[in-house]
């Protein structure tokens, strides 16, 4: 089961973020101990004043080819595991996410 699902107006993605990770990158899909699948991502930004969340949104937007304004943190802004909403054509976004993870 992938960490993304079709939602109204786009795709909802569950992400496990590592701030101060040394580089901005998507590291593939991981299964947590509770069985949930998450997209693993790391950013150089520190987790203060929303800097890491902003860097994550920029990273995801660039990876799937949408403008930054189309990626929004909808849950878990202060947590390590977050839910993002990527606005756009759902099937196209899901294909882009699958390609990103297949390359990892």
Biopython code that builds the backbone (N, CA, C, O; Angstrom):
import numpy as np
from Bio.PDB.StructureBuilder import StructureBuilder

atoms = [
    (1, "UNK", "N", (0.846, -1.179, 0.000)),
    (1, "UNK", "CA", (0.000, 0.000, 0.000)),
    (1, "UNK", "C", (0.891, 1.242, 0.000)),
    (1, "UNK", "O", (1.682, 1.427, 0.925)),
    (2, "UNK", "N", (0.780, 2.084, -1.006)),
    (2, "UNK", "CA", (1.628, 3.275, -1.061)),
    (2, "UNK", "C", (1.192, 4.326, -0.034)),
    (2, "UNK", "O", (0.066, 4.281, 0.461)),
    (3, "UNK", "N", (2.082, 5.270, 0.285)),
    (3, "UNK", "CA", (1.763, 6.312, 1.273)),
    (3, "UNK", "C", (0.948, 7.463, 0.703)),
    (3, "UNK", "O", (0.816, 8.499, 1.354)),
    (4, "UNK", "N", (0.409, 7.309, -0.479)),
    (4, "UNK", "CA", (-0.420, 8.361, -1.068)),
    (4, "UNK", "C", (-1.752, 7.776, -1.520)),
    (4, "UNK", "O", (-1.848, 6.612, -1.909)),
    (5, "UNK", "N", (-2.782, 8.627, -1.454)),
    (5, "UNK", "CA", (-4.123, 8.244, -1.890)),
    (5, "UNK", "C", (-4.733, 9.400, -2.676)),
    (5, "UNK", "O", (-4.424, 10.568, -2.441)),
    (6, "UNK", "N", (-5.592, 9.049, -3.597)),
    (6, "UNK", "CA", (-6.329, 10.061, -4.341)),
    (6, "UNK", "C", (-7.256, 10.798, -3.401)),
    (6, "UNK", "O", (-7.920, 10.179, -2.569)),
    (7, "UNK", "N", (-7.308, 12.095, -3.520)),
    (7, "UNK", "CA", (-8.198, 12.927, -2.705)),
    (7, "UNK", "C", (-8.872, 13.932, -3.639)),
    (7, "UNK", "O", (-8.462, 14.105, -4.787)),
    (8, "UNK", "N", (-9.887, 14.577, -3.136)),
    (8, "UNK", "CA", (-10.582, 15.587, -3.935)),
    (8, "UNK", "C", (-9.609, 16.698, -4.310)),
    (8, "UNK", "O", (-9.082, 17.383, -3.433)),
    (9, "UNK", "N", (-9.372, 16.876, -5.577)),
    (9, "UNK", "CA", (-8.500, 17.950, -6.033)),
    (9, "UNK", "C", (-7.033, 17.617, -6.103)),
    (9, "UNK", "O", (-6.226, 18.490, -6.421)),
    (10, "UNK", "N", (-6.648, 16.365, -5.814)),
    (10, "UNK", "CA", (-5.232, 16.014, -5.880)),
    (10, "UNK", "C", (-4.912, 14.704, -5.187)),
    (10, "UNK", "O", (-5.649, 13.724, -5.302)),
    (11, "UNK", "N", (-3.794, 14.703, -4.461)),
    (11, "UNK", "CA", (-3.299, 13.508, -3.792)),
    (11, "UNK", "C", (-2.892, 13.867, -2.365)),
    (11, "UNK", "O", (-2.275, 14.905, -2.124)),
    (12, "UNK", "N", (-3.244, 12.997, -1.428)),
    (12, "UNK", "CA", (-2.815, 13.136, -0.036)),
    (12, "UNK", "C", (-1.635, 12.187, 0.186)),
    (12, "UNK", "O", (-1.710, 11.008, -0.160)),
    (13, "UNK", "N", (-0.548, 12.701, 0.763)),
    (13, "UNK", "CA", (0.676, 11.923, 0.947)),
    (13, "UNK", "C", (1.095, 11.971, 2.410)),
    (13, "UNK", "O", (1.125, 13.040, 3.018)),
    (14, "UNK", "N", (1.420, 10.802, 2.975)),
    (14, "UNK", "CA", (1.955, 10.739, 4.332)),
    (14, "UNK", "C", (3.479, 10.707, 4.225)),
    (14, "UNK", "O", (4.043, 9.867, 3.524)),
    (15, "UNK", "N", (4.140, 11.633, 4.930)),
    (15, "UNK", "CA", (5.593, 11.797, 4.834)),
    (15, "UNK", "C", (6.222, 11.708, 6.213)),
    (15, "UNK", "O", (5.683, 12.237, 7.185)),
    (16, "UNK", "N", (7.361, 11.041, 6.295)),
    (16, "UNK", "CA", (8.178, 11.055, 7.516)),
    (16, "UNK", "C", (9.387, 11.921, 7.197)),
    (16, "UNK", "O", (10.229, 11.557, 6.376)),
    (17, "UNK", "N", (9.462, 13.080, 7.859)),
    (17, "UNK", "CA", (10.483, 14.076, 7.562)),
    (17, "UNK", "C", (11.636, 14.023, 8.553)),
    (17, "UNK", "O", (11.430, 13.929, 9.763)),
    (18, "UNK", "N", (12.851, 14.085, 8.021)),
    (18, "UNK", "CA", (14.051, 14.216, 8.844)),
    (18, "UNK", "C", (14.642, 15.591, 8.595)),
    (18, "UNK", "O", (15.282, 15.805, 7.565)),
    (19, "UNK", "N", (14.440, 16.542, 9.527)),
    (19, "UNK", "CA", (15.062, 17.861, 9.360)),
    (19, "UNK", "C", (16.551, 17.785, 9.685)),
    (19, "UNK", "O", (17.001, 16.857, 10.357)),
    (20, "UNK", "N", (17.299, 18.754, 9.209)),
    (20, "UNK", "CA", (18.754, 18.785, 9.392)),
    (20, "UNK", "C", (19.367, 17.472, 8.918)),
    (20, "UNK", "O", (20.259, 16.915, 9.559)),
    (21, "UNK", "N", (18.861, 16.984, 7.766)),
    (21, "UNK", "CA", (19.284, 15.695, 7.235)),
    (21, "UNK", "C", (20.502, 15.750, 6.332)),
    (21, "UNK", "O", (20.866, 14.733, 5.741)),
    (22, "UNK", "N", (21.144, 16.903, 6.204)),
    (22, "UNK", "CA", (22.363, 17.008, 5.421)),
    (22, "UNK", "C", (22.150, 17.335, 3.953)),
    (22, "UNK", "O", (23.032, 17.903, 3.310)),
    (23, "UNK", "N", (20.982, 16.979, 3.415)),
    (23, "UNK", "CA", (20.672, 17.273, 2.018)),
    (23, "UNK", "C", (19.165, 17.223, 1.843)),
    (23, "UNK", "O", (18.457, 16.656, 2.675)),
    (24, "UNK", "N", (18.684, 17.805, 0.783)),
    (24, "UNK", "CA", (17.260, 17.739, 0.469)),
    (24, "UNK", "C", (17.058, 16.558, -0.473)),
    (24, "UNK", "O", (17.572, 16.556, -1.591)),
    (25, "UNK", "N", (16.299, 15.543, -0.016)),
    (25, "UNK", "CA", (16.129, 14.346, -0.841)),
    (25, "UNK", "C", (14.901, 13.565, -0.414)),
    (25, "UNK", "O", (14.446, 13.649, 0.727)),
    (26, "UNK", "N", (14.380, 12.807, -1.360)),
    (26, "UNK", "CA", (13.331, 11.833, -1.073)),
    (26, "UNK", "C", (14.013, 10.482, -1.067)),
    (26, "UNK", "O", (14.670, 10.108, -2.038)),
    (27, "UNK", "N", (13.859, 9.743, 0.030)),
    (27, "UNK", "CA", (14.584, 8.491, 0.212)),
    (27, "UNK", "C", (13.739, 7.244, -0.022)),
    (27, "UNK", "O", (14.157, 6.147, 0.349)),
    (28, "UNK", "N", (12.564, 7.383, -0.625)),
    (28, "UNK", "CA", (11.743, 6.217, -0.926)),
    (28, "UNK", "C", (10.624, 6.019, 0.070)),
    (28, "UNK", "O", (10.261, 6.932, 0.811)),
    (29, "UNK", "N", (10.077, 4.806, 0.079)),
    (29, "UNK", "CA", (8.942, 4.465, 0.927)),
    (29, "UNK", "C", (9.419, 3.553, 2.047)),
    (29, "UNK", "O", (10.257, 2.677, 1.834)),
    (30, "UNK", "N", (8.878, 3.768, 3.245)),
    (30, "UNK", "CA", (9.220, 2.952, 4.417)),
    (30, "UNK", "C", (7.923, 2.545, 5.103)),
    (30, "UNK", "O", (6.938, 3.282, 5.064)),
    (31, "UNK", "N", (7.924, 1.374, 5.730)),
    (31, "UNK", "CA", (6.781, 0.932, 6.520)),
    (31, "UNK", "C", (7.112, 1.141, 7.989)),
    (31, "UNK", "O", (8.121, 0.632, 8.478)),
    (32, "UNK", "N", (6.271, 1.884, 8.693)),
    (32, "UNK", "CA", (6.477, 2.143, 10.115)),
    (32, "UNK", "C", (6.099, 0.914, 10.929)),
    (32, "UNK", "O", (5.507, -0.027, 10.401)),
    (33, "UNK", "N", (6.439, 0.921, 12.205)),
    (33, "UNK", "CA", (6.161, -0.223, 13.078)),
    (33, "UNK", "C", (4.672, -0.496, 13.225)),
    (33, "UNK", "O", (4.283, -1.625, 13.523)),
    (34, "UNK", "N", (3.827, 0.518, 13.021)),
    (34, "UNK", "CA", (2.380, 0.312, 13.111)),
    (34, "UNK", "C", (1.772, -0.140, 11.774)),
    (34, "UNK", "O", (0.555, -0.289, 11.664)),
    (35, "UNK", "N", (2.618, -0.358, 10.764)),
    (35, "UNK", "CA", (2.157, -0.866, 9.486)),
    (35, "UNK", "C", (1.841, 0.189, 8.442)),
    (35, "UNK", "O", (1.567, -0.152, 7.291)),
    (36, "UNK", "N", (1.871, 1.467, 8.815)),
    (36, "UNK", "CA", (1.600, 2.537, 7.851)),
    (36, "UNK", "C", (2.799, 2.738, 6.926)),
    (36, "UNK", "O", (3.950, 2.665, 7.358)),
    (37, "UNK", "N", (2.516, 2.989, 5.666)),
    (37, "UNK", "CA", (3.565, 3.323, 4.710)),
    (37, "UNK", "C", (3.730, 4.840, 4.701)),
    (37, "UNK", "O", (2.749, 5.581, 4.753)),
    (38, "UNK", "N", (4.980, 5.290, 4.634)),
    (38, "UNK", "CA", (5.285, 6.719, 4.583)),
    (38, "UNK", "C", (6.343, 6.961, 3.519)),
    (38, "UNK", "O", (7.165, 6.092, 3.227)),
    (39, "UNK", "N", (6.306, 8.154, 2.947)),
    (39, "UNK", "CA", (7.347, 8.601, 2.043)),
    (39, "UNK", "C", (8.444, 9.220, 2.898)),
    (39, "UNK", "O", (8.188, 10.179, 3.627)),
    (40, "UNK", "N", (9.655, 8.692, 2.823)),
    (40, "UNK", "CA", (10.763, 9.225, 3.624)),
    (40, "UNK", "C", (11.399, 10.400, 2.890)),
    (40, "UNK", "O", (11.727, 10.315, 1.707)),
    (41, "UNK", "N", (11.563, 11.499, 3.624)),
    (41, "UNK", "CA", (12.192, 12.684, 3.042)),
    (41, "UNK", "C", (13.121, 13.307, 4.069)),
    (41, "UNK", "O", (12.913, 13.178, 5.276)),
    (42, "UNK", "N", (14.149, 13.982, 3.576)),
    (42, "UNK", "CA", (15.079, 14.710, 4.445)),
    (42, "UNK", "C", (15.323, 16.084, 3.847)),
    (42, "UNK", "O", (15.342, 16.260, 2.629)),
    (43, "UNK", "N", (15.509, 17.052, 4.733)),
    (43, "UNK", "CA", (15.814, 18.415, 4.295)),
    (43, "UNK", "C", (16.949, 18.969, 5.143)),
    (43, "UNK", "O", (17.164, 18.533, 6.274)),
    (44, "UNK", "N", (17.670, 19.931, 4.586)),
    (44, "UNK", "CA", (18.770, 20.568, 5.332)),
    (44, "UNK", "C", (18.262, 21.525, 6.390)),
    (44, "UNK", "O", (18.953, 21.768, 7.379)),
    (45, "UNK", "N", (17.081, 22.069, 6.209)),
    (45, "UNK", "CA", (16.541, 23.103, 7.103)),
    (45, "UNK", "C", (16.286, 22.565, 8.510)),
    (45, "UNK", "O", (15.993, 21.385, 8.703)),
    (46, "UNK", "N", (16.405, 23.461, 9.475)),
    (46, "UNK", "CA", (16.121, 23.129, 10.869)),
    (46, "UNK", "C", (14.610, 23.143, 11.112)),
    (46, "UNK", "O", (13.870, 23.817, 10.395)),
    (47, "UNK", "N", (14.156, 22.397, 12.124)),
    (47, "UNK", "CA", (12.718, 22.325, 12.384)),
    (47, "UNK", "C", (12.201, 23.494, 13.221)),
    (47, "UNK", "O", (11.395, 23.294, 14.129)),
    (48, "UNK", "N", (12.649, 24.688, 12.928)),
    (48, "UNK", "CA", (12.192, 25.840, 13.695)),
    (48, "UNK", "C", (11.471, 26.826, 12.779)),
    (48, "UNK", "O", (11.868, 27.034, 11.632)),
    (49, "UNK", "N", (10.421, 27.419, 13.299)),
    (49, "UNK", "CA", (9.646, 28.430, 12.598)),
    (49, "UNK", "C", (9.147, 27.965, 11.239)),
    (49, "UNK", "O", (9.011, 28.769, 10.317)),
    (50, "UNK", "N", (8.874, 26.678, 11.112)),
    (50, "UNK", "CA", (8.309, 26.149, 9.881)),
    (50, "UNK", "C", (9.282, 26.020, 8.718)),
    (50, "UNK", "O", (8.865, 25.736, 7.595)),
    (51, "UNK", "N", (10.579, 26.224, 8.971)),
    (51, "UNK", "CA", (11.566, 26.159, 7.897)),
    (51, "UNK", "C", (11.633, 24.773, 7.267)),
    (51, "UNK", "O", (11.716, 24.653, 6.045)),
    (52, "UNK", "N", (11.600, 23.724, 8.088)),
    (52, "UNK", "CA", (11.669, 22.358, 7.552)),
    (52, "UNK", "C", (10.413, 22.029, 6.744)),
    (52, "UNK", "O", (10.504, 21.384, 5.699)),
    (53, "UNK", "N", (9.253, 22.461, 7.214)),
    (53, "UNK", "CA", (8.013, 22.224, 6.472)),
    (53, "UNK", "C", (8.047, 22.929, 5.120)),
    (53, "UNK", "O", (7.635, 22.360, 4.109)),
    (54, "UNK", "N", (8.532, 24.151, 5.102)),
    (54, "UNK", "CA", (8.635, 24.904, 3.849)),
    (54, "UNK", "C", (9.591, 24.209, 2.887)),
    (54, "UNK", "O", (9.302, 24.086, 1.697)),
    (55, "UNK", "N", (10.730, 23.754, 3.404)),
    (55, "UNK", "CA", (11.704, 23.047, 2.560)),
    (55, "UNK", "C", (11.108, 21.743, 2.026)),
    (55, "UNK", "O", (11.346, 21.375, 0.876)),
    (56, "UNK", "N", (10.332, 21.047, 2.862)),
    (56, "UNK", "CA", (9.675, 19.812, 2.419)),
    (56, "UNK", "C", (8.690, 20.097, 1.292)),
    (56, "UNK", "O", (8.668, 19.378, 0.293)),
    (57, "UNK", "N", (7.886, 21.125, 1.440)),
    (57, "UNK", "CA", (6.906, 21.483, 0.402)),
    (57, "UNK", "C", (7.595, 21.838, -0.905)),
    (57, "UNK", "O", (7.134, 21.448, -1.978)),
    (58, "UNK", "N", (8.698, 22.578, -0.822)),
    (58, "UNK", "CA", (9.462, 22.911, -2.036)),
    (58, "UNK", "C", (10.019, 21.643, -2.690)),
    (58, "UNK", "O", (9.957, 21.493, -3.910)),
    (59, "UNK", "N", (10.561, 20.737, -1.880)),
    (59, "UNK", "CA", (11.134, 19.489, -2.384)),
    (59, "UNK", "C", (10.084, 18.639, -3.097)),
    (59, "UNK", "O", (10.320, 18.160, -4.206)),
    (60, "UNK", "N", (8.942, 18.455, -2.472)),
    (60, "UNK", "CA", (7.876, 17.635, -3.062)),
    (60, "UNK", "C", (7.343, 18.300, -4.335)),
    (60, "UNK", "O", (7.121, 17.627, -5.341)),
    (61, "UNK", "N", (7.142, 19.606, -4.291)),
    (61, "UNK", "CA", (6.635, 20.323, -5.466)),
    (61, "UNK", "C", (7.576, 20.153, -6.658)),
    (61, "UNK", "O", (7.131, 19.881, -7.773)),
    (62, "UNK", "N", (8.850, 20.312, -6.422)),
    (62, "UNK", "CA", (9.830, 20.164, -7.496)),
    (62, "UNK", "C", (9.842, 18.725, -8.018)),
    (62, "UNK", "O", (9.929, 18.501, -9.225)),
    (63, "UNK", "N", (9.756, 17.758, -7.114)),
    (63, "UNK", "CA", (9.824, 16.344, -7.507)),
    (63, "UNK", "C", (8.651, 15.922, -8.384)),
    (63, "UNK", "O", (8.827, 15.141, -9.319)),
    (64, "UNK", "N", (7.460, 16.430, -8.093)),
    (64, "UNK", "CA", (6.281, 16.015, -8.869)),
    (64, "UNK", "C", (5.920, 17.010, -9.966)),
    (64, "UNK", "O", (5.011, 16.752, -10.754)),
    (65, "UNK", "N", (6.611, 18.137, -10.028)),
    (65, "UNK", "CA", (6.417, 19.078, -11.111)),
    (65, "UNK", "C", (5.211, 19.987, -10.978)),
    (65, "UNK", "O", (4.532, 20.281, -11.962)),
    (66, "UNK", "N", (4.946, 20.435, -9.751)),
    (66, "UNK", "CA", (3.856, 21.387, -9.536)),
    (66, "UNK", "C", (4.425, 22.644, -8.893)),
    (66, "UNK", "O", (5.522, 22.601, -8.337)),
    (67, "UNK", "N", (3.702, 23.767, -8.956)),
    (67, "UNK", "CA", (4.171, 24.973, -8.256)),
    (67, "UNK", "C", (4.170, 24.761, -6.739)),
    (67, "UNK", "O", (3.375, 23.976, -6.222)),
    (68, "UNK", "N", (5.044, 25.446, -6.040)),
    (68, "UNK", "CA", (5.148, 25.329, -4.581)),
    (68, "UNK", "C", (3.809, 25.577, -3.896)),
    (68, "UNK", "O", (3.504, 24.929, -2.895)),
    (69, "UNK", "N", (3.014, 26.492, -4.408)),
    (69, "UNK", "CA", (1.741, 26.837, -3.772)),
    (69, "UNK", "C", (0.747, 25.678, -3.786)),
    (69, "UNK", "O", (-0.241, 25.707, -3.052)),
    (70, "UNK", "N", (0.995, 24.653, -4.614)),
    (70, "UNK", "CA", (0.084, 23.515, -4.714)),
    (70, "UNK", "C", (0.407, 22.393, -3.732)),
    (70, "UNK", "O", (-0.243, 21.348, -3.768)),
    (71, "UNK", "N", (1.391, 22.582, -2.859)),
    (71, "UNK", "CA", (1.735, 21.578, -1.839)),
    (71, "UNK", "C", (1.513, 22.213, -0.471)),
    (71, "UNK", "O", (2.101, 23.247, -0.153)),
    (72, "UNK", "N", (0.651, 21.579, 0.343)),
    (72, "UNK", "CA", (0.261, 22.147, 1.630)),
    (72, "UNK", "C", (0.358, 21.079, 2.715)),
    (72, "UNK", "O", (-0.049, 19.936, 2.508)),
    (73, "UNK", "N", (0.903, 21.458, 3.881)),
    (73, "UNK", "CA", (0.897, 20.567, 5.044)),
    (73, "UNK", "C", (-0.489, 20.666, 5.668)),
    (73, "UNK", "O", (-0.885, 21.737, 6.125)),
    (74, "UNK", "N", (-1.234, 19.552, 5.691)),
    (74, "UNK", "CA", (-2.593, 19.584, 6.232)),
    (74, "UNK", "C", (-2.692, 18.950, 7.613)),
    (74, "UNK", "O", (-3.687, 19.150, 8.310)),
    (75, "UNK", "N", (-1.679, 18.187, 8.021)),
    (75, "UNK", "CA", (-1.681, 17.589, 9.362)),
    (75, "UNK", "C", (-0.244, 17.300, 9.785)),
    (75, "UNK", "O", (0.599, 16.946, 8.960)),
    (76, "UNK", "N", (0.021, 17.454, 11.070)),
    (76, "UNK", "CA", (1.325, 17.114, 11.620)),
    (76, "UNK", "C", (2.394, 18.160, 11.419)),
    (76, "UNK", "O", (3.571, 17.818, 11.312)),
    (77, "UNK", "N", (2.024, 19.419, 11.365)),
    (77, "UNK", "CA", (3.003, 20.478, 11.110)),
    (77, "UNK", "C", (4.152, 20.475, 12.119)),
    (77, "UNK", "O", (5.279, 20.823, 11.767)),
    (78, "UNK", "N", (3.883, 20.090, 13.364)),
    (78, "UNK", "CA", (4.930, 20.072, 14.385)),
    (78, "UNK", "C", (5.443, 18.659, 14.652)),
    (78, "UNK", "O", (6.269, 18.464, 15.543)),
    (79, "UNK", "N", (4.970, 17.679, 13.900)),
    (79, "UNK", "CA", (5.359, 16.290, 14.115)),
    (79, "UNK", "C", (6.333, 15.825, 13.035)),
    (79, "UNK", "O", (6.505, 16.485, 12.011)),
    (80, "UNK", "N", (6.954, 14.704, 13.277)),
    (80, "UNK", "CA", (7.878, 14.113, 12.307)),
    (80, "UNK", "C", (7.120, 13.493, 11.128)),
    (80, "UNK", "O", (7.573, 13.551, 9.985)),
    (81, "UNK", "N", (5.961, 12.901, 11.425)),
    (81, "UNK", "CA", (5.112, 12.320, 10.388)),
    (81, "UNK", "C", (4.027, 13.331, 10.037)),
    (81, "UNK", "O", (3.277, 13.780, 10.905)),
    (82, "UNK", "N", (3.951, 13.682, 8.759)),
    (82, "UNK", "CA", (3.049, 14.740, 8.299)),
    (82, "UNK", "C", (2.166, 14.216, 7.175)),
    (82, "UNK", "O", (2.485, 13.218, 6.529)),
    (83, "UNK", "N", (1.058, 14.901, 6.956)),
    (83, "UNK", "CA", (0.230, 14.607, 5.792)),
    (83, "UNK", "C", (0.220, 15.852, 4.916)),
    (83, "UNK", "O", (-0.101, 16.950, 5.371)),
    (84, "UNK", "N", (0.575, 15.658, 3.658)),
    (84, "UNK", "CA", (0.600, 16.743, 2.693)),
    (84, "UNK", "C", (-0.529, 16.554, 1.702)),
    (84, "UNK", "O", (-0.946, 15.431, 1.422)),
    (85, "UNK", "N", (-1.015, 17.658, 1.178)),
    (85, "UNK", "CA", (-1.971, 17.636, 0.083)),
    (85, "UNK", "C", (-1.282, 18.258, -1.108)),
    (85, "UNK", "O", (-0.796, 19.387, -1.036)),
    (86, "UNK", "N", (-1.237, 17.517, -2.212)),
    (86, "UNK", "CA", (-0.674, 18.035, -3.456)),
    (86, "UNK", "C", (-1.855, 18.267, -4.389)),
    (86, "UNK", "O", (-2.560, 17.330, -4.760)),
    (87, "UNK", "N", (-2.059, 19.513, -4.760)),
    (87, "UNK", "CA", (-3.186, 19.868, -5.616)),
    (87, "UNK", "C", (-2.822, 19.674, -7.076)),
    (87, "UNK", "O", (-1.712, 19.989, -7.503)),
    (88, "UNK", "N", (-3.774, 19.152, -7.834)),
    (88, "UNK", "CA", (-3.551, 18.939, -9.261)),
    (88, "UNK", "C", (-4.293, 17.701, -9.723)),
    (88, "UNK", "O", (-5.191, 17.213, -9.037)),
    (89, "UNK", "N", (-3.918, 17.196, -10.883)),
    (89, "UNK", "CA", (-4.537, 15.998, -11.443)),
    (89, "UNK", "C", (-4.035, 14.770, -10.682)),
    (89, "UNK", "O", (-2.865, 14.402, -10.782)),
    (90, "UNK", "N", (-4.927, 14.149, -9.928)),
    (90, "UNK", "CA", (-4.558, 13.031, -9.061)),
    (90, "UNK", "C", (-3.801, 11.899, -9.734)),
    (90, "UNK", "O", (-2.725, 11.531, -9.263)),
    (91, "UNK", "N", (-4.325, 11.325, -10.829)),
    (91, "UNK", "CA", (-3.616, 10.221, -11.477)),
    (91, "UNK", "C", (-2.215, 10.606, -11.970)),
    (91, "UNK", "O", (-1.282, 9.808, -11.884)),
    (92, "UNK", "N", (-2.076, 11.820, -12.481)),
    (92, "UNK", "CA", (-0.768, 12.287, -12.942)),
    (92, "UNK", "C", (0.200, 12.409, -11.773)),
    (92, "UNK", "O", (1.360, 12.011, -11.882)),
    (93, "UNK", "N", (-0.269, 12.956, -10.656)),
    (93, "UNK", "CA", (0.577, 13.105, -9.466)),
    (93, "UNK", "C", (0.966, 11.744, -8.908)),
    (93, "UNK", "O", (2.109, 11.555, -8.491)),
    (94, "UNK", "N", (0.032, 10.788, -8.892)),
    (94, "UNK", "CA", (0.335, 9.455, -8.387)),
    (94, "UNK", "C", (1.395, 8.775, -9.257)),
    (94, "UNK", "O", (2.274, 8.085, -8.740)),
    (95, "UNK", "N", (1.314, 8.965, -10.556)),
    (95, "UNK", "CA", (2.328, 8.407, -11.466)),
    (95, "UNK", "C", (3.693, 9.022, -11.192)),
    (95, "UNK", "O", (4.705, 8.320, -11.188)),
    (96, "UNK", "N", (3.722, 10.328, -10.964)),
    (96, "UNK", "CA", (4.991, 11.008, -10.653)),
    (96, "UNK", "C", (5.587, 10.483, -9.355)),
    (96, "UNK", "O", (6.793, 10.248, -9.282)),
    (97, "UNK", "N", (4.758, 10.294, -8.326)),
    (97, "UNK", "CA", (5.251, 9.758, -7.050)),
    (97, "UNK", "C", (5.776, 8.334, -7.214)),
    (97, "UNK", "O", (6.803, 7.982, -6.634)),
    (98, "UNK", "N", (5.080, 7.518, -7.998)),
    (98, "UNK", "CA", (5.547, 6.150, -8.236)),
    (98, "UNK", "C", (6.903, 6.133, -8.936)),
    (98, "UNK", "O", (7.764, 5.319, -8.600)),
    (99, "UNK", "N", (7.099, 7.029, -9.908)),
    (99, "UNK", "CA", (8.373, 7.102, -10.622)),
    (99, "UNK", "C", (9.500, 7.529, -9.684)),
    (99, "UNK", "O", (10.609, 7.002, -9.755)),
    (100, "UNK", "N", (9.205, 8.493, -8.801)),
    (100, "UNK", "CA", (10.217, 8.966, -7.845)),
    (100, "UNK", "C", (10.663, 7.825, -6.946)),
    (100, "UNK", "O", (11.857, 7.637, -6.714)),
    (101, "UNK", "N", (9.697, 7.062, -6.440)),
    (101, "UNK", "CA", (10.034, 5.983, -5.518)),
    (101, "UNK", "C", (10.673, 4.794, -6.225)),
    (101, "UNK", "O", (11.487, 4.091, -5.626)),
    (102, "UNK", "N", (10.322, 4.554, -7.485)),
    (102, "UNK", "CA", (10.925, 3.463, -8.240)),
    (102, "UNK", "C", (12.392, 3.742, -8.514)),
    (102, "UNK", "O", (13.189, 2.810, -8.629)),
    (103, "UNK", "N", (12.757, 5.004, -8.620)),
    (103, "UNK", "CA", (14.139, 5.381, -8.888)),
    (103, "UNK", "C", (15.023, 5.264, -7.646)),
    (103, "UNK", "O", (16.247, 5.334, -7.756)),
    (104, "UNK", "N", (14.431, 5.089, -6.483)),
    (104, "UNK", "CA", (15.193, 5.021, -5.226)),
    (104, "UNK", "C", (15.554, 3.602, -4.907)),
    (104, "UNK", "O", (16.196, 3.342, -3.889)),
]
sb = StructureBuilder()
sb.init_structure("model")
sb.init_model(0)
sb.init_chain("A")
sb.init_seg("    ")
for serial, (resi, resn, name, xyz) in enumerate(atoms, 1):
    if name == "N":
        sb.init_residue(resn, " ", resi, " ")
    sb.init_atom(name, np.array(xyz, "f"), 0.0, 1.0, " ", f" {name:<3s}", serial, name[0])
structure = sb.get_structure()
